[in-house]
Amino acid sequence: MAKYTVNHTYRSRRDGVDFGPYEPGAVVELDPADAEWVNRDSPGCLTAGATVEIKVEPDAEIVGALNRMHKGGRKRAGG
């Protein structure tokens, strides 16, 4: 199975197998023969060698909330 980037919306059914619904920008894993069939059915739909970039920035409110939950060196057990 290889990863492909979807370039435009697409949905189809072949031999009882559904392909889609795919939205632009989505990354899908398909057998190369199936991907070739999708591109024959809808030229330019898939681009091989998909890469996904995920950019995560911490939310200041969440970081602050986590810091407030810290109890320091205090033990929870009374005694």
KAJOBEL-V280491 format. One line per field, one symbol per residue. ss: DSSP state (H for helix, E for strand, C for the rest). phi: phi as a letter, one per 40 degrees, with the letter a starting at -180 (. if undefined). burial: b if it has 9 or more other ideal C-beta (glycine too) atoms within 8 Angstrom, else e. Layout:
# KAJOBEL-V280491
ss = ???
phi = ???
burial = ???
This chain:
# KAJOBEL-V280491
ss = CEEEEECCCEEEEECCEEEEEECCCCEEEECHHHHHHHHHHCCCCEEECCCCCCCCCCCHHHHHHHHHHCCCCCCCCCC
phi = .bcbcccadaaabbfgbcbhcbbdgcbbbbcdcccccccccbdgcbbcgcbbbbbbbccdccccccccccbgcccccci
burial = ebbbbbeebbebeeeeeebeebeeeebbebeeebbebbbeebeebbeeebeeeeeeeeeeeebeeeeeeeeeeeeeeee
